[in-house]
Amino acid sequence: MTCVFFGHRDTPGDISPKLKEAIINLIEEKKVTEFYVGNHGSFDRMVRRTLKELKQEYPEINYSVVLAYLPGKKDPDKDYSDTEFPEGIEKVPRKFAINYRNDYMLKKVDYVIAYVKDSFGGAGKCVDKAMRRKVAVINLAETAE
């Protein structure tokens, strides 16, 4: 079973406990073992930290940070060991790379954990696509109110 994450760049940090709880529930109750997250904004950083932490407690899980762009040379010491690139992304114009990456993550997904307050923007569009495909969506923005 597979889970992907979509959320606003400016997601508040106080949802971190709800995020962790939702991930643990998927691992323990739904037997989800594969997780994919992007790398743009506070939500994605929060997810990556949480998955890295939970990997210690649940060694059977695997996660990847799916990149939309090749890393620059600015930070040669940055750790990219938990990252991957979607096949074919090198042929996609930079302007469409994030959409391509998001569609790649949605192809074989069973669950989506999201933090989406507004349906416009990339995260909202991805959640809408997932719902149209009848993928189970857990929107932490709805439970945070």
VMD Tcl script that builds the backbone (N, CA, C; Angstrom):
set m [mol new atoms 435]
animate dup $m
set s [atomselect $m all]
$s set {name element resname resid chain x y z} {
  {N N MET 1 A 0.844 -1.169 0.000}
  {CA C MET 1 A 0.000 0.000 0.000}
  {C C MET 1 A 0.895 1.238 0.000}
  {N N THR 2 A 0.399 2.275 -0.655}
  {CA C THR 2 A 1.195 3.477 -0.880}
  {C C THR 2 A 0.439 4.733 -0.463}
  {N N CYS 3 A 1.189 5.702 0.062}
  {CA C CYS 3 A 0.633 6.994 0.460}
  {C C CYS 3 A 1.503 8.112 -0.096}
  {N N VAL 4 A 0.858 9.166 -0.572}
  {CA C VAL 4 A 1.576 10.379 -0.990}
  {C C VAL 4 A 1.030 11.554 -0.196}
  {N N PHE 5 A 1.757 12.648 -0.246}
  {CA C PHE 5 A 1.434 13.835 0.547}
  {C C PHE 5 A 1.383 15.067 -0.345}
  {N N PHE 6 A 0.384 15.919 -0.088}
  {CA C PHE 6 A 0.264 17.201 -0.770}
  {C C PHE 6 A -0.192 18.236 0.242}
  {N N GLY 7 A 0.491 19.372 0.277}
  {CA C GLY 7 A 0.082 20.407 1.220}
  {C C GLY 7 A 0.601 21.770 0.816}
  {N N HIS 8 A 0.021 22.793 1.422}
  {CA C HIS 8 A 0.421 24.168 1.140}
  {C C HIS 8 A 1.837 24.432 1.648}
  {N N ARG 9 A 2.531 25.280 0.928}
  {CA C ARG 9 A 3.909 25.641 1.299}
  {C C ARG 9 A 3.991 26.243 2.698}
  {N N ASP 10 A 2.942 26.931 3.110}
  {CA C ASP 10 A 2.960 27.646 4.388}
  {C C ASP 10 A 2.146 26.931 5.473}
  {N N THR 11 A 2.141 25.627 5.454}
  {CA C THR 11 A 1.409 24.845 6.449}
  {C C THR 11 A 1.954 25.139 7.846}
  {N N PRO 12 A 1.066 25.395 8.822}
  {CA C PRO 12 A 1.528 25.685 10.182}
  {C C PRO 12 A 2.124 24.447 10.858}
  {N N GLY 13 A 3.164 24.666 11.635}
  {CA C GLY 13 A 3.859 23.577 12.308}
  {C C GLY 13 A 3.039 22.851 13.351}
  {N N ASP 14 A 1.969 23.487 13.840}
  {CA C ASP 14 A 1.184 22.857 14.903}
  {C C ASP 14 A 0.358 21.658 14.427}
  {N N ILE 15 A 0.365 21.371 13.128}
  {CA C ILE 15 A -0.348 20.176 12.662}
  {C C ILE 15 A 0.559 18.940 12.702}
  {N N SER 16 A 1.805 19.111 13.069}
  {CA C SER 16 A 2.758 18.001 13.088}
  {C C SER 16 A 2.275 16.784 13.879}
  {N N PRO 17 A 1.694 16.947 15.075}
  {CA C PRO 17 A 1.195 15.762 15.791}
  {C C PRO 17 A 0.082 15.032 15.036}
  {N N LYS 18 A -0.818 15.781 14.388}
  {CA C LYS 18 A -1.892 15.158 13.605}
  {C C LYS 18 A -1.330 14.419 12.391}
  {N N LEU 19 A -0.293 14.993 11.787}
  {CA C LEU 19 A 0.372 14.343 10.662}
  {C C LEU 19 A 0.970 13.013 11.108}
  {N N LYS 20 A 1.699 13.048 12.198}
  {CA C LYS 20 A 2.337 11.824 12.703}
  {C C LYS 20 A 1.284 10.766 13.039}
  {N N GLU 21 A 0.220 11.178 13.683}
  {CA C GLU 21 A -0.868 10.263 14.038}
  {C C GLU 21 A -1.492 9.633 12.790}
  {N N ALA 22 A -1.710 10.424 11.754}
  {CA C ALA 22 A -2.305 9.915 10.511}
  {C C ALA 22 A -1.379 8.902 9.834}
  {N N ILE 23 A -0.085 9.179 9.831}
  {CA C ILE 23 A 0.871 8.256 9.213}
  {C C ILE 23 A 0.921 6.945 10.005}
  {N N ILE 24 A 1.005 7.042 11.316}
  {CA C ILE 24 A 1.039 5.838 12.156}
  {C C ILE 24 A -0.216 5.005 11.942}
  {N N ASN 25 A -1.365 5.654 11.850}
  {CA C ASN 25 A -2.615 4.936 11.611}
  {C C ASN 25 A -2.558 4.173 10.287}
  {N N LEU 26 A -2.038 4.801 9.236}
  {CA C LEU 26 A -1.935 4.109 7.953}
  {C C LEU 26 A -0.982 2.920 8.032}
  {N N ILE 27 A 0.119 3.072 8.755}
  {CA C ILE 27 A 1.082 1.977 8.897}
  {C C ILE 27 A 0.457 0.816 9.673}
  {N N GLU 28 A -0.128 1.124 10.809}
  {CA C GLU 28 A -0.621 0.077 11.702}
  {C C GLU 28 A -1.962 -0.519 11.269}
  {N N GLU 29 A -2.871 0.315 10.789}
  {CA C GLU 29 A -4.216 -0.161 10.460}
  {C C GLU 29 A -4.388 -0.571 8.993}
  {N N LYS 30 A -3.726 0.141 8.093}
  {CA C LYS 30 A -3.922 -0.104 6.656}
  {C C LYS 30 A -2.721 -0.780 6.001}
  {N N LYS 31 A -1.675 -1.036 6.789}
  {CA C LYS 31 A -0.473 -1.733 6.304}
  {C C LYS 31 A 0.223 -0.988 5.162}
  {N N VAL 32 A 0.201 0.335 5.219}
  {CA C VAL 32 A 0.907 1.148 4.231}
  {C C VAL 32 A 2.402 1.079 4.546}
  {N N THR 33 A 3.203 0.800 3.525}
  {CA C THR 33 A 4.656 0.690 3.726}
  {C C THR 33 A 5.456 1.603 2.804}
  {N N GLU 34 A 4.828 2.177 1.790}
  {CA C GLU 34 A 5.522 3.039 0.833}
  {C C GLU 34 A 4.958 4.456 0.917}
  {N N PHE 35 A 5.844 5.435 1.039}
  {CA C PHE 35 A 5.444 6.832 1.166}
  {C C PHE 35 A 6.257 7.685 0.194}
  {N N TYR 36 A 5.581 8.649 -0.441}
  {CA C TYR 36 A 6.228 9.566 -1.380}
  {C C TYR 36 A 5.805 10.993 -1.052}
  {N N VAL 37 A 6.778 11.892 -1.026}
  {CA C VAL 37 A 6.522 13.298 -0.711}
  {C C VAL 37 A 7.375 14.166 -1.627}
  {N N GLY 38 A 6.904 15.368 -1.895}
  {CA C GLY 38 A 7.676 16.333 -2.677}
  {C C GLY 38 A 8.693 17.036 -1.792}
  {N N ASN 39 A 9.211 18.158 -2.274}
  {CA C ASN 39 A 10.223 18.879 -1.492}
  {C C ASN 39 A 10.083 20.395 -1.624}
  {N N HIS 40 A 8.833 20.869 -1.604}
  {CA C HIS 40 A 8.608 22.313 -1.721}
  {C C HIS 40 A 7.742 22.803 -0.572}
  {N N GLY 41 A 8.308 23.522 0.347}
  {CA C GLY 41 A 7.510 24.147 1.391}
  {C C GLY 41 A 7.517 23.435 2.727}
  {N N SER 42 A 6.866 24.067 3.682}
  {CA C SER 42 A 6.893 23.592 5.064}
  {C C SER 42 A 6.179 22.251 5.250}
  {N N PHE 43 A 5.096 22.002 4.532}
  {CA C PHE 43 A 4.403 20.727 4.680}
  {C C PHE 43 A 5.319 19.574 4.278}
  {N N ASP 44 A 5.958 19.698 3.126}
  {CA C ASP 44 A 6.847 18.634 2.660}
  {C C ASP 44 A 8.015 18.419 3.624}
  {N N ARG 45 A 8.583 19.494 4.153}
  {CA C ARG 45 A 9.685 19.349 5.124}
  {C C ARG 45 A 9.197 18.632 6.388}
  {N N MET 46 A 7.996 18.984 6.847}
  {CA C MET 46 A 7.418 18.362 8.035}
  {C C MET 46 A 7.202 16.858 7.792}
  {N N VAL 47 A 6.680 16.509 6.633}
  {CA C VAL 47 A 6.443 15.109 6.289}
  {C C VAL 47 A 7.771 14.353 6.254}
  {N N ARG 48 A 8.771 14.917 5.604}
  {CA C ARG 48 A 10.069 14.249 5.485}
  {C C ARG 48 A 10.669 13.981 6.866}
  {N N ARG 49 A 10.641 14.990 7.743}
  {CA C ARG 49 A 11.162 14.807 9.111}
  {C C ARG 49 A 10.397 13.699 9.839}
  {N N THR 50 A 9.083 13.701 9.708}
  {CA C THR 50 A 8.252 12.719 10.394}
  {C C THR 50 A 8.524 11.312 9.869}
  {N N LEU 51 A 8.619 11.152 8.558}
  {CA C LEU 51 A 8.907 9.838 7.988}
  {C C LEU 51 A 10.285 9.339 8.394}
  {N N LYS 52 A 11.246 10.231 8.409}
  {CA C LYS 52 A 12.602 9.859 8.826}
  {C C LYS 52 A 12.591 9.363 10.273}
  {N N GLU 53 A 11.857 10.050 11.122}
  {CA C GLU 53 A 11.720 9.660 12.527}
  {C C GLU 53 A 10.990 8.316 12.649}
  {N N LEU 54 A 9.881 8.160 11.939}
  {CA C LEU 54 A 9.091 6.935 12.036}
  {C C LEU 54 A 9.798 5.721 11.442}
  {N N LYS 55 A 10.718 5.942 10.529}
  {CA C LYS 55 A 11.497 4.833 9.938}
  {C C LYS 55 A 12.278 4.096 11.028}
  {N N GLN 56 A 12.674 4.798 12.084}
  {CA C GLN 56 A 13.382 4.170 13.203}
  {C C GLN 56 A 12.463 3.211 13.965}
  {N N GLU 57 A 11.218 3.614 14.134}
  {CA C GLU 57 A 10.245 2.818 14.881}
  {C C GLU 57 A 9.588 1.738 14.019}
  {N N TYR 58 A 9.449 2.025 12.720}
  {CA C TYR 58 A 8.808 1.104 11.782}
  {C C TYR 58 A 9.785 0.831 10.631}
  {N N PRO 59 A 10.769 -0.051 10.843}
  {CA C PRO 59 A 11.790 -0.269 9.808}
  {C C PRO 59 A 11.246 -0.858 8.510}
  {N N GLU 60 A 10.011 -1.371 8.538}
  {CA C GLU 60 A 9.421 -1.952 7.328}
  {C C GLU 60 A 8.943 -0.897 6.336}
  {N N ILE 61 A 8.862 0.356 6.750}
  {CA C ILE 61 A 8.392 1.390 5.819}
  {C C ILE 61 A 9.548 1.909 4.975}
  {N N ASN 62 A 9.195 2.395 3.810}
  {CA C ASN 62 A 10.144 3.057 2.916}
  {C C ASN 62 A 9.538 4.385 2.504}
  {N N TYR 63 A 10.378 5.376 2.321}
  {CA C TYR 63 A 9.891 6.663 1.837}
  {C C TYR 63 A 10.898 7.255 0.873}
  {N N SER 64 A 10.382 8.060 -0.034}
  {CA C SER 64 A 11.224 8.780 -0.984}
  {C C SER 64 A 10.719 10.204 -1.116}
  {N N VAL 65 A 11.664 11.113 -1.209}
  {CA C VAL 65 A 11.356 12.494 -1.539}
  {C C VAL 65 A 11.501 12.577 -3.059}
  {N N VAL 66 A 10.403 12.852 -3.726}
  {CA C VAL 66 A 10.389 12.862 -5.188}
  {C C VAL 66 A 10.675 14.283 -5.656}
  {N N LEU 67 A 11.804 14.438 -6.328}
  {CA C LEU 67 A 12.254 15.758 -6.765}
  {C C LEU 67 A 11.678 16.112 -8.128}
  {N N ALA 68 A 11.402 17.389 -8.308}
  {CA C ALA 68 A 10.927 17.882 -9.605}
  {C C ALA 68 A 12.087 18.421 -10.435}
  {N N TYR 69 A 13.173 18.809 -9.771}
  {CA C TYR 69 A 14.324 19.402 -10.452}
  {C C TYR 69 A 15.605 18.735 -9.974}
  {N N LEU 70 A 16.602 18.721 -10.838}
  {CA C LEU 70 A 17.918 18.252 -10.427}
  {C C LEU 70 A 18.471 19.200 -9.372}
  {N N PRO 71 A 19.132 18.682 -8.346}
  {CA C PRO 71 A 19.694 19.562 -7.319}
  {C C PRO 71 A 20.772 20.470 -7.923}
  {N N GLY 72 A 20.852 21.682 -7.418}
  {CA C GLY 72 A 21.878 22.616 -7.862}
  {C C GLY 72 A 23.208 22.322 -7.190}
  {N N LYS 73 A 24.207 23.064 -7.567}
  {CA C LYS 73 A 25.541 22.873 -6.999}
  {C C LYS 73 A 25.764 23.753 -5.777}
  {N N LYS 74 A 24.726 24.496 -5.336}
  {CA C LYS 74 A 24.855 25.424 -4.208}
  {C C LYS 74 A 25.228 24.719 -2.912}
  {N N ASP 75 A 24.697 23.532 -2.693}
  {CA C ASP 75 A 24.845 22.863 -1.415}
  {C C ASP 75 A 25.352 21.440 -1.619}
  {N N PRO 76 A 26.666 21.278 -1.866}
  {CA C PRO 76 A 27.201 19.950 -2.164}
  {C C PRO 76 A 27.117 18.980 -0.979}
  {N N ASP 77 A 26.944 19.494 0.247}
  {CA C ASP 77 A 26.885 18.627 1.422}
  {C C ASP 77 A 25.475 18.151 1.755}
  {N N LYS 78 A 24.474 18.606 1.020}
  {CA C LYS 78 A 23.098 18.215 1.302}
  {C C LYS 78 A 22.914 16.724 1.012}
  {N N ASP 79 A 22.158 16.054 1.858}
  {CA C ASP 79 A 21.929 14.621 1.737}
  {C C ASP 79 A 20.755 14.352 0.801}
  {N N TYR 80 A 21.024 13.649 -0.290}
  {CA C TYR 80 A 19.982 13.294 -1.251}
  {C C TYR 80 A 19.723 11.787 -1.265}
  {N N SER 81 A 20.124 11.091 -0.207}
  {CA C SER 81 A 20.018 9.629 -0.181}
  {C C SER 81 A 18.575 9.133 -0.154}
  {N N ASP 82 A 17.634 9.970 0.268}
  {CA C ASP 82 A 16.234 9.537 0.325}
  {C C ASP 82 A 15.398 10.156 -0.790}
  {N N THR 83 A 16.045 10.500 -1.910}
  {CA C THR 83 A 15.335 11.163 -3.002}
  {C C THR 83 A 15.295 10.287 -4.256}
  {N N GLU 84 A 14.372 10.640 -5.137}
  {CA C GLU 84 A 14.293 9.990 -6.446}
  {C C GLU 84 A 13.718 10.982 -7.457}
  {N N PHE 85 A 13.904 10.652 -8.735}
  {CA C PHE 85 A 13.352 11.450 -9.829}
  {C C PHE 85 A 12.350 10.620 -10.604}
  {N N PRO 86 A 11.230 11.222 -10.984}
  {CA C PRO 86 A 10.287 10.490 -11.836}
  {C C PRO 86 A 10.918 10.208 -13.195}
  {N N GLU 87 A 10.691 9.024 -13.700}
  {CA C GLU 87 A 11.208 8.675 -15.016}
  {C C GLU 87 A 10.635 9.628 -16.055}
  {N N GLY 88 A 11.482 10.149 -16.908}
  {CA C GLY 88 A 11.062 11.029 -17.993}
  {C C GLY 88 A 11.011 12.501 -17.643}
  {N N ILE 89 A 11.246 12.861 -16.383}
  {CA C ILE 89 A 11.124 14.272 -15.987}
  {C C ILE 89 A 12.176 15.158 -16.650}
  {N N GLU 90 A 13.276 14.555 -17.057}
  {CA C GLU 90 A 14.327 15.348 -17.699}
  {C C GLU 90 A 13.881 15.935 -19.034}
  {N N LYS 91 A 12.809 15.402 -19.614}
  {CA C LYS 91 A 12.291 15.898 -20.893}
  {C C LYS 91 A 11.170 16.924 -20.713}
  {N N VAL 92 A 10.772 17.153 -19.478}
  {CA C VAL 92 A 9.652 18.042 -19.190}
  {C C VAL 92 A 10.167 19.471 -18.995}
  {N N PRO 93 A 9.544 20.461 -19.637}
  {CA C PRO 93 A 9.960 21.849 -19.395}
  {C C PRO 93 A 9.853 22.189 -17.903}
  {N N ARG 94 A 10.815 22.944 -17.405}
  {CA C ARG 94 A 10.891 23.284 -15.977}
  {C C ARG 94 A 9.551 23.814 -15.446}
  {N N LYS 95 A 8.873 24.583 -16.247}
  {CA C LYS 95 A 7.598 25.189 -15.866}
  {C C LYS 95 A 6.539 24.135 -15.485}
  {N N PHE 96 A 6.653 22.925 -16.049}
  {CA C PHE 96 A 5.671 21.863 -15.809}
  {C C PHE 96 A 6.205 20.727 -14.936}
  {N N ALA 97 A 7.421 20.873 -14.426}
  {CA C ALA 97 A 8.078 19.777 -13.699}
  {C C ALA 97 A 7.344 19.389 -12.418}
  {N N ILE 98 A 6.868 20.358 -11.652}
  {CA C ILE 98 A 6.178 20.027 -10.400}
  {C C ILE 98 A 4.869 19.287 -10.705}
  {N N ASN 99 A 4.121 19.734 -11.696}
  {CA C ASN 99 A 2.887 19.029 -12.077}
  {C C ASN 99 A 3.176 17.600 -12.529}
  {N N TYR 100 A 4.246 17.435 -13.303}
  {CA C TYR 100 A 4.639 16.104 -13.775}
  {C C TYR 100 A 4.986 15.214 -12.587}
  {N N ARG 101 A 5.765 15.757 -11.655}
  {CA C ARG 101 A 6.153 15.007 -10.455}
  {C C ARG 101 A 4.914 14.609 -9.645}
  {N N ASN 102 A 3.993 15.539 -9.463}
  {CA C ASN 102 A 2.786 15.249 -8.693}
  {C C ASN 102 A 1.937 14.169 -9.362}
  {N N ASP 103 A 1.800 14.247 -10.681}
  {CA C ASP 103 A 1.053 13.218 -11.410}
  {C C ASP 103 A 1.743 11.861 -11.281}
  {N N TYR 104 A 3.060 11.852 -11.321}
  {CA C TYR 104 A 3.839 10.625 -11.125}
  {C C TYR 104 A 3.512 10.004 -9.768}
  {N N MET 105 A 3.455 10.840 -8.730}
  {CA C MET 105 A 3.174 10.327 -7.388}
  {C C MET 105 A 1.735 9.810 -7.277}
  {N N LEU 106 A 0.820 10.375 -8.036}
  {CA C LEU 106 A -0.586 9.969 -7.970}
  {C C LEU 106 A -0.902 8.687 -8.740}
  {N N LYS 107 A 0.019 8.226 -9.572}
  {CA C LYS 107 A -0.284 7.089 -10.450}
  {C C LYS 107 A -0.620 5.798 -9.715}
  {N N LYS 108 A 0.106 5.473 -8.656}
  {CA C LYS 108 A -0.105 4.186 -7.983}
  {C C LYS 108 A -0.356 4.377 -6.494}
  {N N VAL 109 A -1.212 5.310 -6.165}
  {CA C VAL 109 A -1.411 5.670 -4.768}
  {C C VAL 109 A -2.707 5.059 -4.228}
  {N N ASP 110 A -2.646 4.663 -2.953}
  {CA C ASP 110 A -3.832 4.154 -2.268}
  {C C ASP 110 A -4.413 5.191 -1.307}
  {N N TYR 111 A -3.533 6.037 -0.746}
  {CA C TYR 111 A -3.942 7.052 0.231}
  {C C TYR 111 A -3.194 8.349 -0.036}
  {N N VAL 112 A -3.869 9.456 0.276}
  {CA C VAL 112 A -3.251 10.779 0.248}
  {C C VAL 112 A -3.455 11.401 1.626}
  {N N ILE 113 A -2.371 11.906 2.195}
  {CA C ILE 113 A -2.482 12.755 3.378}
  {C C ILE 113 A -2.170 14.157 2.900}
  {N N ALA 114 A -3.058 15.090 3.201}
  {CA C ALA 114 A -2.928 16.448 2.686}
  {C C ALA 114 A -3.153 17.476 3.789}
  {N N TYR 115 A -2.671 18.673 3.513}
  {CA C TYR 115 A -3.072 19.853 4.277}
  {C C TYR 115 A -3.473 20.878 3.238}
  {N N VAL 116 A -4.779 20.896 2.927}
  {CA C VAL 116 A -5.297 21.764 1.869}
  {C C VAL 116 A -6.495 22.532 2.411}
  {N N LYS 117 A -6.324 23.850 2.498}
  {CA C LYS 117 A -7.430 24.717 2.929}
  {C C LYS 117 A -8.139 25.334 1.732}
  {N N ASP 118 A -7.390 25.524 0.636}
  {CA C ASP 118 A -7.932 26.144 -0.574}
  {C C ASP 118 A -7.815 25.169 -1.724}
  {N N SER 119 A -8.866 25.080 -2.531}
  {CA C SER 119 A -8.838 24.133 -3.645}
  {C C SER 119 A -8.009 24.628 -4.827}
  {N N PHE 120 A -7.651 25.903 -4.830}
  {CA C PHE 120 A -6.802 26.380 -5.920}
  {C C PHE 120 A -5.344 26.118 -5.542}
  {N N GLY 121 A -4.464 26.195 -6.520}
  {CA C GLY 121 A -3.056 25.903 -6.274}
  {C C GLY 121 A -2.755 24.436 -6.497}
  {N N GLY 122 A -1.477 24.121 -6.507}
  {CA C GLY 122 A -1.020 22.768 -6.820}
  {C C GLY 122 A -1.534 21.703 -5.879}
  {N N ALA 123 A -1.455 21.950 -4.570}
  {CA C ALA 123 A -1.893 20.944 -3.598}
  {C C ALA 123 A -3.390 20.676 -3.732}
  {N N GLY 124 A -4.164 21.729 -3.878}
  {CA C GLY 124 A -5.612 21.567 -4.029}
  {C C GLY 124 A -5.974 20.790 -5.277}
  {N N LYS 125 A -5.288 21.077 -6.376}
  {CA C LYS 125 A -5.556 20.362 -7.626}
  {C C LYS 125 A -5.211 18.875 -7.510}
  {N N CYS 126 A -4.124 18.579 -6.791}
  {CA C CYS 126 A -3.737 17.174 -6.610}
  {C C CYS 126 A -4.756 16.420 -5.761}
  {N N VAL 127 A -5.253 17.063 -4.723}
  {CA C VAL 127 A -6.276 16.429 -3.888}
  {C C VAL 127 A -7.548 16.201 -4.704}
  {N N ASP 128 A -7.925 17.173 -5.521}
  {CA C ASP 128 A -9.100 17.005 -6.391}
  {C C ASP 128 A -8.914 15.822 -7.346}
  {N N LYS 129 A -7.720 15.710 -7.950}
  {CA C LYS 129 A -7.440 14.588 -8.852}
  {C C LYS 129 A -7.550 13.263 -8.114}
  {N N ALA 130 A -6.982 13.219 -6.923}
  {CA C ALA 130 A -7.030 11.981 -6.132}
  {C C ALA 130 A -8.471 11.597 -5.820}
  {N N MET 131 A -9.285 12.567 -5.455}
  {CA C MET 131 A -10.681 12.289 -5.116}
  {C C MET 131 A -11.468 11.803 -6.340}
  {N N ARG 132 A -11.174 12.397 -7.503}
  {CA C ARG 132 A -11.834 11.951 -8.732}
  {C C ARG 132 A -11.464 10.511 -9.063}
  {N N ARG 133 A -10.257 10.107 -8.680}
  {CA C ARG 133 A -9.794 8.730 -8.916}
  {C C ARG 133 A -10.213 7.784 -7.792}
  {N N LYS 134 A -11.011 8.286 -6.869}
  {CA C LYS 134 A -11.532 7.491 -5.745}
  {C C LYS 134 A -10.429 7.034 -4.780}
  {N N VAL 135 A -9.377 7.847 -4.656}
  {CA C VAL 135 A -8.309 7.583 -3.694}
  {C C VAL 135 A -8.749 8.151 -2.347}
  {N N ALA 136 A -8.477 7.427 -1.282}
  {CA C ALA 136 A -8.822 7.897 0.062}
  {C C ALA 136 A -7.937 9.083 0.430}
  {N N VAL 137 A -8.555 10.205 0.810}
  {CA C VAL 137 A -7.834 11.426 1.152}
  {C C VAL 137 A -8.086 11.775 2.615}
  {N N ILE 138 A -7.005 11.979 3.343}
  {CA C ILE 138 A -7.067 12.456 4.721}
  {C C ILE 138 A -6.578 13.895 4.684}
  {N N ASN 139 A -7.473 14.856 4.857}
  {CA C ASN 139 A -7.105 16.265 4.798}
  {C C ASN 139 A -6.959 16.801 6.219}
  {N N LEU 140 A -5.728 17.014 6.639}
  {CA C LEU 140 A -5.454 17.481 7.990}
  {C C LEU 140 A -5.987 18.888 8.244}
  {N N ALA 141 A -6.216 19.650 7.195}
  {CA C ALA 141 A -6.772 20.999 7.357}
  {C C ALA 141 A -8.208 20.924 7.861}
  {N N GLU 142 A -8.913 19.868 7.490}
  {CA C GLU 142 A -10.299 19.703 7.936}
  {C C GLU 142 A -10.373 19.290 9.396}
  {N N THR 143 A -9.372 18.561 9.859}
  {CA C THR 143 A -9.369 18.112 11.264}
  {C C THR 143 A -8.683 19.111 12.179}
  {N N ALA 144 A -8.013 20.121 11.611}
  {CA C ALA 144 A -7.257 21.080 12.418}
  {C C ALA 144 A -8.125 22.212 12.960}
  {N N GLU 145 A -9.311 22.366 12.447}
  {CA C GLU 145 A -10.175 23.486 12.849}
  {C C GLU 145 A -10.685 23.314 14.259}
}
mol reanalyze $m
mol bondsrecalc $m
mol representation Tube
mol addrep $m
